[in-house]
Amino acid sequence: MPTYAYIRVSTEVQCHASQKHEIKCWCERNGIEVDKWISESVSGTIEVEKRQLGKIIRSMKSGDLLICTELSRLGRNMLMIMEILNRCSQKGVAIRTIKDNFTLSDSINSKIIAFAFALAAEIERNLISQRTKEALAVKKLQGVRLGRPSGSSKKKRSFIEDYDNAAFLIRQGNSLTRVAKMYGIHRNTLRKYLIEAENG
């Protein structure tokens, strides 16, 4: 029966490679060959039917195996994960999660353990989110400026002192990106410095 490997990251910035490597290593150790890889960059909160995961589950048949690194790759909350498990169980499709080290099938024990894993994962995410919000609130009360710094004052002073030369380079047709690299700053930071210098 076919074996499918599912990889999901939340954003394009994150990398699929680590999950693929982990699945490959596990399959090699267990003598399993993956017939089809499914990778997508999408939030786990998106409905299953709107993801590649939903499409592949619809096509799977009894005896097929779906491998992923952990339960959280399937969904971001307990109900979604249990829904996926239930659908696969009804079709006779097994799910193997590597980090959780458990085969999720249609047995009652599998469902109970899957429920426990999903619940624990959801509680942990909520706790992390709450701790992060509390930490940010404390920093804000302490007067700490949140967000990405706009650039060091040293670089800013250096640019302001050399403003005439920078402005000349831009008038000559050099792009903001190119000029920004010369000063070791981001293009948006350069634009901000230019506005400040012109209004100063």
Disulfide bonds with the S-S distance in Angstrom:
none
